[in-house]
Amino acid sequence: MSADNTSLESVLKLTSLHVDQMEYQRIGIPSVESGFSGNFISEMAINEDGSRTIRLSLVGECADYFKIVVRIVGVFIIEDANTNDTDFIEALFQKNTIAIMFPFLRSQVSLLTTQPGITPVLLPPMNISQFFTDESVQLD
């Protein structure tokens, strides 16, 4: 902490987080070529109280073997923001919320696919915000 007693605490607060959907559908027999591919989807809704509900999903498949859908939902608020900079506030909601939620999504995907008889999907740590800002990034 600095001498002027400035707090380093974030104004962005996660108030709740839960798994909304976990689906696994086996569609065939695995082969050597059964590589995993998927897409991330992020949706945001503004609630009446000013909080934001963020839905972060992974929809993927291992070709000719299985399909998965995992979606988590988080509710976030901005507390004690000493700024009227709406661009800054929107950037917090658009980028930081999914960065906070991504490790939980990774964990649920691993939990779902590291069962007997299933090829594990272990998502690496990554800058998830780039999936929503850089169209050239792919999950293959």
Buried (B, 14 or more C-beta within 10 A) or exposed (E): EEEEEEEEEEBBEBEEBEBEEBEEEEEEEBEEEBEBEBEBBBEBEEEEEEBBBBBBBBBBBBBEBBBBBBBBBBBBBBEEEEEEEEEEBEEBBBBBBBEBBBEBBBBBBBEBBEEEEBEEBEBEEEEBBEBBEEEEEEBE
